[in-house]
Amino acid sequence: MRSADPRSGARSVARKLAMQAVYRLQLNDSPWQDLLSEFAAEEDMPRADREYFDEIVRAIAESRTALDERLAAWVDRSPAELDPVEHAVLLIGVHELLNRPDVPWRVVVNEAVNLTRRFGATDAYKYVNAVLDRAARELRSQEH
């Protein structure tokens, strides 16, 4: 039996804060450096994996167009038409599937579903689950 990664709780908090930062980025485009500074003062930041938060926010801010192009293959509408919470969660999930092979695809999907249950519309988590499952089948076929 493998023991849980002690960073996992800190990464969950980092993902939550990153989702909030990406959400804000969608509504008010600003330099990612400003988001890092702004979120540094968040109440939950001391419990977060700060490096992971910084990486997610920077990567999504710098490659949002490319991530949306990838996401478009798995969603039923233009990524721009997605609910901002769902869109932020999906961007994080696609980023992790593409760039973080150290994070198992099931963890990526589970974390995204949990964030969407907490912050998204009532049944939005089902949509996020289906989209990221399709993405994982393609991007992580060796794992899936």
C-alpha positions in Angstrom: 0.0 0.0 0.0 1.5 3.3 -1.1 1.3 6.1 1.4 -0.3 9.4 0.3 2.0 12.1 -1.0 2.3 14.7 1.8 2.2 17.4 -0.9 -1.3 16.3 -2.1 -3.2 18.4 0.5 -1.0 21.4 -0.3 -1.5 20.8 -4.0 -5.2 20.7 -3.6 -5.1 24.1 -1.9 -2.8 25.3 -4.7 -5.3 24.1 -7.3 -8.2 25.9 -5.6 -6.3 29.2 -5.5 -5.1 28.7 -9.1 -8.7 28.1 -10.2 -9.7 31.4 -8.5 -6.7 33.2 -10.2 -7.5 31.7 -13.6 -11.2 32.7 -13.1 -10.1 36.2 -12.3 -7.8 36.2 -15.4 -10.8 35.3 -17.6 -12.9 38.2 -16.3 -10.1 40.8 -16.1 -7.0 40.0 -18.2 -3.9 41.1 -16.4 -0.2 40.0 -16.2 0.2 36.7 -14.4 2.8 38.3 -12.2 0.1 40.5 -10.8 -2.0 37.5 -9.9 0.9 35.8 -8.1 1.4 39.0 -6.1 -2.2 39.4 -5.4 -2.8 35.8 -4.3 0.3 35.7 -2.2 -1.8 37.4 0.5 -4.7 34.9 0.3 -5.7 33.4 3.6 -5.1 29.8 2.3 -1.7 30.5 0.7 0.3 29.3 3.7 -1.3 25.9 3.3 -0.7 25.7 -0.4 2.1 24.4 -2.5 3.2 27.8 -3.6 5.5 26.6 -6.4 2.7 24.5 -7.8 0.3 27.5 -7.7 2.8 29.7 -9.4 3.5 27.1 -12.1 -0.2 26.6 -12.9 -1.0 30.3 -13.0 2.0 31.2 -15.1 1.6 28.3 -17.5 -2.1 28.9 -18.1 -1.6 32.7 -18.5 1.2 32.1 -21.0 -0.5 29.3 -23.0 -4.2 29.9 -22.6 -4.9 30.1 -26.3 -3.0 26.8 -27.0 -4.8 25.1 -24.1 -8.2 26.3 -25.4 -7.3 24.9 -28.8 -6.7 21.5 -27.2 -9.7 21.8 -25.0 -12.0 22.5 -28.0 -11.5 18.9 -29.1 -13.2 17.6 -26.0 -16.0 20.1 -25.3 -19.4 20.6 -27.0 -19.1 24.4 -27.5 -16.4 27.0 -27.9 -14.2 27.2 -24.7 -15.0 30.9 -24.6 -18.7 29.9 -24.1 -18.0 27.8 -21.1 -18.9 28.9 -17.6 -15.9 30.7 -16.2 -15.5 28.3 -13.2 -15.8 25.2 -15.4 -13.4 26.8 -17.9 -10.8 27.6 -15.2 -11.0 24.0 -13.8 -10.7 22.5 -17.3 -7.7 24.7 -18.2 -6.0 23.5 -15.0 -6.9 19.9 -15.8 -5.7 20.0 -19.4 -2.5 21.7 -18.3 -1.8 19.0 -15.7 -2.6 16.2 -18.2 -0.2 17.7 -20.7 2.6 18.9 -18.5 2.6 17.0 -15.2 3.1 13.3 -15.9 4.0 13.0 -12.3 0.3 13.6 -11.4 -1.8 10.5 -12.3 -4.7 11.2 -14.6 -7.2 10.0 -12.0 -5.9 12.6 -9.5 -6.2 15.3 -12.2 -9.8 14.3 -12.8 -10.7 13.8 -9.2 -9.3 17.2 -8.1 -11.1 19.0 -11.0 -14.4 17.3 -10.1 -14.0 18.3 -6.4 -13.3 21.9 -7.3 -16.3 22.0 -9.6 -18.6 20.4 -7.0 -17.4 23.1 -4.6 -17.5 26.2 -6.9 -19.4 25.3 -10.0 -23.0 25.0 -11.0 -25.0 22.1 -9.5 -24.2 19.4 -12.0 -21.2 21.0 -13.7 -18.9 18.4 -12.1 -20.4 15.7 -14.4 -19.5 17.7 -17.5 -16.0 18.4 -16.2 -15.5 14.7 -15.4 -16.6 13.7 -18.9 -14.4 16.3 -20.7 -11.3 15.4 -18.7 -11.9 11.7 -19.0 -12.0 12.2 -22.8 -8.8 14.3 -22.6 -7.1 11.7 -20.5 -7.9 8.9 -22.9 -6.1 10.8 -25.6 -3.3 12.5 -23.6 -2.6 9.7 -21.2 -3.6 6.6 -23.2 -0.7 4.6 -21.7 -2.2 5.3 -18.2 -5.9 5.2 -19.0 
